[in-house]
Amino acid sequence: MSVEIDQSGKIEQLSVNTVVALANDCSSAVFISVSSKRKLFIKLKHSKTKRNVLYPTLFTILIFIALKQLKVFPNILLVDEEYTGKDEIIKSLLTKLILKTRPKWDGEIRFVRVGKPSPSHKLAWGIYNKNKKLKYVKIDEIEILKFLS
């Protein structure tokens, strides 16, 4: 089973909410508000993590949190190319996070262009635009910081 992964409202844009959605045979989405992102970046202000690595790292954490919501774990992850040139950082960290909870996972992570017709794009965009019928998990900065400590 494969899932496509897309983001609406980049994590580093502090004036918009962020949604990371997974969809195909099954779906999941996480939402982080502007206020939670601002608190997160205040706490990370003096972090030793470089900004060019921080954003793909936060994106990866959001993907992992969304993956944990799925009842059936996919073996192929099709991640939208949100952070050009950072594919290896995302792939390495995501694999590491998955293997902590699913040591026997031998899946594959691929980077693709997820277009507007994609189910993950439609889900992320719908939640981003406040479609109340769509389900998602709202997270805050505390949940993300757990992964960075």
Buried (B, 14 or more C-beta within 10 A) or exposed (E): EEBBBBBBBBBBEEEBBBBBBBBBEBBBBBBBBBEBBEBBBEBBEEEEEEEEEBBBBBBBBBBBBBBBBBEEBBEEBBBBEBBEEBBEBBBEBBBEBBEEEEEEEEBEBEBEEBEEEBBBBBBBBBBBEEEEEBEBBEBBBEBBBEBBE
